[in-house]
């Protein structure tokens, strides 16, 4: 007898009336119309069953700290970094852990079951690192948390910065990070990319680097990152996050740069909510949007994912761990409004994000982990439009969260008693 059978589900690839059979935490069969004995059977009623949402770029050590010790008045990246610097001496491990665990509660409720978090290694105490390692241990039964050793103040700019980062890796941090555009000079930034990629190659670790997060069209660190990836044989293990300078670069240079990124096998993560909030702050009008060239990178074969980046912290006052909100903003900013484009935005917070993170066992097919989310929507486009309710969230066959369907009650003469904001799909209509 099966542990769980989900019937009458729609899948992101367009298949309908699908059944997903689960045994011992893994998917054993995905087929149309399957009926079989199971300890629990769930009728999806035609709703969308998706693999879990993944966030490949976040800052969990700073999350839910909005207003501490003050608010970012200018809304700029640099004031956010300065504000985080003011907050760091006031941090306690207990508060960091509690805020992060609260955020993970939100994430699970939203069907977000994998997060890659950059953790500041600039302070010699490594307090944020120790706190996030504790969080990783706590959430392991229900959420995949990857940690990136992130030298927020610059690995070369900070006294002892490289040593602090190495100690974080020794403690069990998973990924080598960097922030070349925040080093003192362009040359130091390039040197930091080379140094950190060599460290990752030496230790057999992935790289995920904040890269060219500025409006400067002459910022060239993604070019260096792609070069070092090829030189060191790191293809498929390196990600460039943000890449916002690409929004300001001239088309001729980008026509050279994007093929270089693709050839190097470097993936990219855009952070739509935060990129358009922090970038373009020095513009009057015309005002740049700031998000990297998502459709062009995708068209070149680069794996592009979307991250949430920040929730209620020194850089961003909003957010709720909803990756459909991230996809919704990315769709609008990148003007990806075709049916194919909108589905690519859904992929950017599911399958592409999982690929960036190197997640094993991800996807809805036989042999994969039985981790998925049932959405109150019939397809990925409708899920983004509605920021669909997560009706049920499973991880390895275990139900973690559920939410009642969204339904407004109406009192209108001659009209239905309620609506769930879904258009009627009539044949020939």
Secondary structure, 3 states (H helix, E strand, C coil): CEEEEEEEEEECCCCCCEEEEEECCEEEEEEECCCCCEEEEEECCCCEEEECEEEEEECCCCCCCCCCCCCCCCCCHHHHHHHHHHHHCCCCHHHHHHHHHHHHHHHHHCCEEEEEEEEECCCCCCHHHHHHHHHHHHHCCCCEEEEEEECCCCCCCCCCHHHHHHHHHHHCCCEECCEHHHCCCHHHHHHHHHHHHHHHHHHCCEEEEEECCCCCCCCCHHHHHHHHHHHCCCCCCEEEEECHHHHCCCHHHHHHHHHHHHHHCCEEEECHHHHHHHCCCCCCCCCCCCCCCHHHHHHCCCCEEECCECCCCCCCCCCCCCHHHHHHHHHHHCCCCCHHHHHHHHHCCCHHHHHHHCCCCCCCCCCCECCEEEECCCCHHHHHHHCCCEEEEEECCEEEEECCCCCEECCCCCCCCEECCCCCCCCCC
